[in-house]
């Protein structure tokens, strides 16, 4: 990682705590249960939102700075949390290890999202579910055009974040079965705020 991505981006993400985004985090965490793998744990903004049905969380997070920032939240949590990897594209966990998986505003930054989704599918037990809330490509041609224009600068400033990534398309070809999917704009400029919220199941 470069200096900006390692030291600045995690702090910027940690400050992204608008009521609207927190409501989305609450909604996506609500159905988690059992052993959970969280891809892109960051500074632990979801920690206080885990439901009582969660037994433990295995956090995949590449940034040491973000993990250090998360320590007070982890210490205050009633849920056991451990760092379990640095790269969602190459998980070290055994097959069918987890009951549920969580990704919040992470799929936009993973370089090879298809590889990461294949890994999530592999480590989810049959019937296990991936809970996600992400931002990505708008279906409106004018907005999508602006996303394409802004992407080169956004990618450099936001740690490789892709404004224009078609999240639902990646999920559909992952082999996971999308059970719920809501798409909408969150508050803010449209090129940055088209959201995907839902759940996908491992049917294998």
C-alpha positions as CSV (number, residue, x, y, z in Angstrom):
1,X,0.0,0.0,0.0
2,X,1.1,3.6,-0.6
3,X,1.3,6.1,2.2
4,X,-2.0,7.8,1.3
5,X,-3.9,4.5,1.1
6,X,-2.4,3.2,4.3
7,X,-2.6,6.2,6.5
8,X,-5.2,8.6,5.1
9,X,-7.9,6.5,3.5
10,X,-8.7,4.5,6.7
11,X,-9.2,7.7,8.6
12,X,-11.4,9.2,6.0
13,X,-13.5,6.0,5.9
14,X,-13.7,6.1,9.7
15,X,-15.3,9.6,9.5
16,X,-18.0,8.3,7.1
17,X,-20.7,8.0,9.8
18,X,-23.7,9.9,8.5
19,X,-27.1,8.8,9.9
20,X,-28.1,7.4,6.5
21,X,-25.0,5.2,6.2
22,X,-25.4,4.0,9.8
23,X,-29.0,3.0,9.1
24,X,-27.7,0.9,6.1
25,X,-25.1,-0.7,8.3
26,X,-27.8,-1.5,10.9
27,X,-30.0,-3.1,8.2
28,X,-27.3,-5.2,6.7
29,X,-26.0,-6.5,10.0
30,X,-29.5,-7.4,11.4
31,X,-29.6,-10.9,9.9
32,X,-26.1,-12.1,10.8
33,X,-25.7,-15.2,12.9
34,X,-23.3,-17.9,14.0
35,X,-19.7,-17.6,12.9
36,X,-19.2,-14.6,10.6
37,X,-16.5,-13.6,8.2
38,X,-16.3,-9.9,7.5
39,X,-14.5,-8.8,4.4
40,X,-13.1,-5.3,4.7
41,X,-13.5,-4.9,8.5
42,X,-11.9,-1.4,8.4
43,X,-11.9,0.4,11.8
44,X,-14.8,-1.7,13.1
45,X,-17.8,0.6,12.3
46,X,-20.1,-2.5,12.3
47,X,-18.9,-3.9,15.6
48,X,-21.6,-2.3,17.8
49,X,-24.3,-3.5,15.3
50,X,-23.7,-7.2,15.4
51,X,-26.9,-9.0,16.6
52,X,-26.8,-11.4,19.6
53,X,-27.1,-14.4,17.3
54,X,-23.4,-13.8,16.2
55,X,-21.0,-16.1,18.0
56,X,-17.8,-14.7,16.6
57,X,-16.4,-12.6,13.8
58,X,-13.3,-13.3,11.7
59,X,-12.1,-10.0,10.3
60,X,-10.3,-9.7,7.0
61,X,-8.6,-6.3,6.8
62,X,-5.4,-5.3,4.9
63,X,-4.7,-2.0,6.7
64,X,-2.8,-2.1,10.0
65,X,-3.8,1.5,10.6
66,X,-7.5,0.6,10.4
67,X,-7.0,-2.4,12.6
68,X,-5.3,-0.3,15.2
69,X,-8.2,2.2,15.1
70,X,-10.7,-0.6,15.6
71,X,-9.1,-1.9,18.8
72,X,-11.3,0.2,21.2
73,X,-14.4,-1.0,19.4
74,X,-13.2,-4.6,19.5
75,X,-12.4,-4.3,23.2
76,X,-15.9,-3.0,24.0
77,X,-17.6,-5.7,22.0
78,X,-19.4,-8.6,23.6
79,X,-18.7,-10.6,20.4
80,X,-15.2,-12.3,20.0
81,X,-13.4,-10.7,17.1
82,X,-10.1,-11.8,15.6
83,X,-8.1,-10.7,12.6
84,X,-8.2,-13.5,10.1
85,X,-6.4,-12.3,7.0
86,X,-5.4,-9.4,4.9
87,X,-6.7,-10.2,1.4
88,X,-10.3,-11.1,0.6
89,X,-9.1,-12.5,-2.8
90,X,-7.0,-15.2,-1.0
91,X,-8.7,-16.5,2.2
92,X,-6.8,-19.0,4.3
93,X,-9.9,-20.5,6.0
94,X,-11.2,-24.0,5.2
95,X,-14.2,-24.7,3.0
96,X,-17.7,-24.3,4.4
97,X,-16.3,-22.7,7.6
98,X,-18.8,-19.8,8.2
99,X,-22.5,-19.4,8.6
100,X,-22.7,-15.8,7.3
101,X,-20.4,-13.3,5.6
102,X,-20.6,-9.5,5.7
103,X,-19.3,-6.8,3.3
104,X,-20.0,-3.1,3.8
105,X,-18.7,-0.7,1.2
106,X,-15.8,-3.1,0.4
107,X,-16.6,-4.6,-3.0
108,X,-15.7,-1.3,-4.7
109,X,-12.1,-1.5,-3.6
110,X,-11.1,-5.2,-4.0
111,X,-8.9,-5.4,-7.2
112,X,-10.4,-8.8,-8.3
113,X,-13.9,-8.8,-6.9
114,X,-14.8,-12.0,-8.8
115,X,-12.0,-13.8,-7.0
116,X,-13.1,-12.5,-3.7
117,X,-16.7,-13.6,-4.2
118,X,-15.5,-17.0,-5.2
119,X,-13.5,-17.2,-1.9
120,X,-16.6,-16.0,0.1
121,X,-18.7,-18.7,-1.6
122,X,-16.0,-21.3,-0.8
123,X,-15.8,-20.5,2.9
124,X,-19.6,-20.2,3.4
125,X,-21.4,-23.4,4.5
126,X,-24.1,-24.7,2.2
127,X,-27.1,-22.4,2.9
128,X,-24.9,-19.7,4.4
129,X,-25.5,-16.1,3.3
130,X,-23.5,-13.1,2.3
131,X,-25.0,-9.8,3.6
132,X,-23.9,-6.7,1.7
133,X,-24.3,-3.0,1.3
134,X,-22.2,-1.4,-1.4
135,X,-22.1,1.5,-3.8
136,X,-21.5,1.2,-7.5
137,X,-22.6,1.8,-11.0
138,X,-25.9,3.7,-11.5
139,X,-28.4,2.5,-14.1
140,X,-28.9,6.1,-15.2
141,X,-26.8,6.7,-18.3
142,X,-26.0,10.3,-17.4
143,X,-24.9,9.4,-13.8
144,X,-22.9,6.4,-15.1
145,X,-21.2,8.7,-17.5
146,X,-20.1,11.0,-14.7
147,X,-19.0,8.0,-12.7
148,X,-16.7,6.9,-15.6
149,X,-15.3,10.5,-15.8
150,X,-14.6,10.7,-12.1
151,X,-13.3,7.2,-11.7
152,X,-9.6,7.9,-12.4
153,X,-9.3,10.6,-9.8
154,X,-11.6,8.9,-7.3
155,X,-9.6,5.7,-7.6
156,X,-6.4,7.5,-6.7
157,X,-7.9,9.5,-3.8
158,X,-10.1,6.8,-2.3
159,X,-7.7,3.9,-2.1
160,X,-8.7,2.1,-5.4
161,X,-12.4,2.6,-4.9
162,X,-14.5,2.0,-8.1
163,X,-17.5,4.4,-8.5
164,X,-18.6,2.5,-11.6
165,X,-18.4,-1.1,-10.6
166,X,-21.5,-3.1,-11.5
167,X,-21.9,-4.8,-8.1
168,X,-25.1,-6.8,-8.9
169,X,-23.5,-8.2,-12.1
170,X,-20.5,-9.5,-10.1
171,X,-22.8,-11.1,-7.5
172,X,-24.9,-12.8,-10.2
173,X,-21.9,-14.5,-11.8
174,X,-20.4,-15.5,-8.5
175,X,-22.5,-18.6,-8.1
176,X,-24.2,-17.1,-5.1
177,X,-28.0,-16.8,-5.4
178,X,-29.3,-13.3,-4.8
179,X,-32.3,-13.6,-2.5
180,X,-32.8,-9.9,-1.7
181,X,-31.6,-6.8,-3.6
182,X,-32.5,-3.2,-3.1
183,X,-31.0,-0.4,-5.2
184,X,-31.3,3.3,-4.5
185,X,-29.5,6.5,-4.0
186,X,-28.2,7.5,-0.6
187,X,-28.0,11.2,0.3
188,X,-25.2,13.0,-1.6
189,X,-24.1,13.5,-5.2
190,X,-25.5,10.8,-7.4
191,X,-22.2,9.5,-8.9
192,X,-21.0,8.6,-5.4
193,X,-24.2,7.3,-3.8
194,X,-25.9,4.6,-5.9
195,X,-26.3,1.7,-3.4
196,X,-26.9,-2.0,-3.5
197,X,-28.3,-3.6,-0.3
198,X,-29.2,-7.3,0.0
199,X,-28.4,-10.9,0.7
200,X,-27.1,-13.8,-1.4
201,X,-27.1,-17.4,-0.5
202,X,-24.6,-20.3,-1.1
203,X,-26.9,-22.9,-2.6
204,X,-24.1,-25.5,-3.1
